[in-house]
């Protein structure tokens, strides 16, 4: 969870700079950084965690939403 907060904070700082400076270039930079971070997490970090922790990490992924939150599933 801490990593996600760090990534979001980093993007928000860049967006804040864009708003403060009234310049569109930092927004383009923020978009590029966001794309890089999503790719980094998806293609390097998740694979590294899967290799390191195996089935335990796979079970964790099934119970914890990733970057996109999902609605809880109600059981009867």
N, C-alpha and C positions, 0 to 999 in steps of 0.2 A: 504494500500500500504506500509506503514511503516513496518508492520510486515514481509512482504515478503522480503523487503530489509534486515531486520535484520537476517532472516533465511539464505538468500543467502550469506550475509557477513560472518556469522558464518561458513558456509561450506567452503567458499573461504579461510578463515584463516586457517582452518585445512588442506586443500589441499596445501596451501602455506607452512605450516610447513612440510608437507610430502616432498615437492619438495626441500625445504631448507636443510632438514636433510638427504635427499636421502634414506628415509625409507618407506617401503610399509605399515607398521602398521597404520600410521595415515590415509592412504587412506581407509583402511578397517573401521577405526573409522568414517571417514567422510561418508562412505556409510551407516553405521549403524545409524548415526545421521540423515542423510537424510531420511531414511526409517521411523525413529521415528517421525520426523517432519511432513512428509506427512500424516502418520497415525493420529497424534495428530490433525492436521488441519481438516482432513476429518471426523474423528469419534468423536471428542470432540468439537472443535471450531465451525464447521459449524452447528452441532446440537444445540449447546448452542445459537448461533445467531438466528437460526430458531425458537427456543422456545421463545426467548426474543422479536423478532421483527415480527414474523409471516409472513403474506402475503407480507409485505413490503420487507422483506429479500428475499423471494422467487422471487419477481419481480426484485430485484437487481441482483440475481444470473443469471437470464435470459439475462440481458443486459451487465454483466461484465464477461469477461473470467476468469476462475479459474487459476489453475497452468499451464494449457496448453493453450497458446494463440490460438485464432481462427481467420480465415480470416473474414473481414467485409462482411456482406451480402448487396449486392447492390439491391436497389429497383428501379423499372422502373418509 
